[in-house]
Every structure is written in structure tokens, then in C-alpha cells.
Amino acid sequence: MAATINAENRRKANLRSLQRIDSNIVDLAITATHVVLYEFDNSKRTWERKNVEGSLFVAKRSDAPRFKLVVLNRSSTENLEVPITASFQMQVNDPYMMFRDSAASKGGSEEKIRGIWFHDSNERGSVVSYLENVVKSLAKIEEMEKAQPPPTQSSQKTEAPSPTDAGAALLATLNLGAKNNNQSTQHQKSESSQERQDDQKQSARNSSAASHNLVLDKKSLQLSLLSLIQDERFLDLIHAQYLKVVHSCAIS
């Protein structure tokens, strides 16, 4: 228990430190204890160690880019900040996680190739796997956005739901469905026919109101799920609703 509390306190402290650097950071996705930054020198064909080392974090942001790789530098006040987008290029060349950092080569003709050395190779594997999934999801979102037809004149008047709003609507629908299932089970056991009819009418009105607030088409739903699938809290909520449905079916 004490170890869990200490880990959570450490996570919160790290999150606060990152938010002082970037106020749009809202959560930590994955971390690595100690890393060192290297840069590839094309003229010498060798890796050169840079003055950047410390803990690595992949953080979630409230606006674009939705993910950012950050190394809190223990050697100086200059931290490493790399936006993670659908075009982020990365590969593993033991002992480095190599990537192209276009931000580091602004004004130059060639992107810098950088490498991050991990003290723990298992942490490197976890970070690489997570980043690969993020980049794939971001690429799919971009493909679907490009494939969407341009809005008609009438649809331009209606603001498209953001992934956050769409996710909230999806969760509200799931919560409503779970409540209706629980109410139906209780009605069958203890309430009269007239009470059931009254509650069903009220549930129908609630469902209609929720649908009126935000109705997702297929592509909007796909975008919302791809955006939220990386969020552990969203997955926890979905899993909780799934367990409720399974339990309700088991006792019915």
C-alpha cells in the first residue's frame, strides 16, 4: 500500500513539473527512469552525447499535438521536448531509440537524427511500443479526416463535436444504457405494471434528450474511439460498464 501511495505521489509531482513547462499537459501516459540524449554526426558518422539526461515522459495534451515526449534535464535547464504526430519517425537500433527531430533543425536543410539511450532496456521497449500505437492511431485519424467529404452549406452551421465531447456523449449513452438495464431488472422483481410504464416513458424521454444533445455519425464515432483509446481512464469506464452488463445477464 505504501509503495502504491509513493508511486502515485511521484506521478503527481512529475505531472506538476511538466505542467510548469507546458500548461496544456493533462496526464502522463508512460515514463522511463533515466535516459541520455545522443545526436548523430553525419560528418564523423558517430553518435555524440548531448548535455541532456534525466527522466523521460510521454505526456498527453489538451490540444494539438495531443502527445509530447519530454526529458526533464538534470544537467541543465534545457529540456528535450518532441511533439508526437502522425509523421513522427522512430526505430530501435540497440542501445538507442532513434528518431528524426524536425524541431531541432528549424532553418536547416536536413533533419537531425537523434537517439535516446535508456538505462533500462525494458522501459525502452515499453516506450517504443506505446509510441508506435500512438503514431498508428494518429495516422488513422488523419486518413479518416482526409477521406471525409467537405461539409455542405447546411452542415457548416453545426459545429462538429470534438473527440472529448464525443467521448463524453458515448459514455453518457453507456451510463444511460446501464441504468436502464438495472431499472428493468428491479421493475421485473418489485414494481407494478403501471410503474414500469411510467419509468419506461421517463427513460425514453431521457434517452431522447441525450441523443438530441450530441448524435455521432459513424466516422465521428471512429475518430472519437481512436482518440480516446489511449486514455486509461476511458478504458476503465468502458470496462466497468462491460462488467455491469455481464453481471446483469448472469443474474437475469
Steps between C-alpha positions, in 0.01 A plus 500: 500500500778745595683427173182571302447832681862603444474414130182707464654795686805479275277490191311811616825683574635415154175617342524834680860541381396436140206738526740778599672440165181452299169605655305294244634170635217317677636153578798264484472203267830317559839574658860384508726547804822617336595578141782684320466692174741443210521662158640342183785695337480434126850633431665273758244219464489464877258564787580798721369530853300817569461682828152357560425217742228423750155344520296456182124551475244457227233752595142555383393852404166677483566634149712416196741336504314262730820324612846627584826330596683688774833440676533699822866593485709453814811645335364842408180703472458404134251212476429281199148548361389308191144517364360159401302520178395257226825581314726417798774261379661260744692176506706296747870452440633342819575667737316805360146599414571710192269770364499794263454829678385763251458758780873482572591588142285809435665716237725213391483286188511167678316351794718402792509132590493455874521198722387439857697254711297326770651377825230228510447316170158380618389860544626575150288216362189629679553858380563390140192277499281778638630758252445260208135457602455876540649577157284232334186640662589856402567388141159330482330811631673711234397255227136509607503879526635524144243246376207695644310697233501881532208628710191623320367851550240380749742287700748788536259665742533210742828477686657154477537327836850486641642156597455598865133597452438190293664281761289659772187436296602140448556449871169669579326260265671203664408623847141550388488150356639349819247688713215386280616137527517522880161669518343234280630224727367672811163570337452135410549400862317763704301763309154502352417510132392866516826606670701319236318686226559835671872430547537377144343823372739705715800295378389553142484877559849497658640297213343736246651802679847343508477415130384852419804652672756315291444232235808341349520371147720199422813695413469730803467192720813348341698820556381522860593142582843527337567819694384361834637146474837619634336636818511249786216675681275464196586129477425459871155651452425280200618191687285589802191528281587169334521327839161644598342357185660159558383495862148606401478218241633247751231569762209538258 
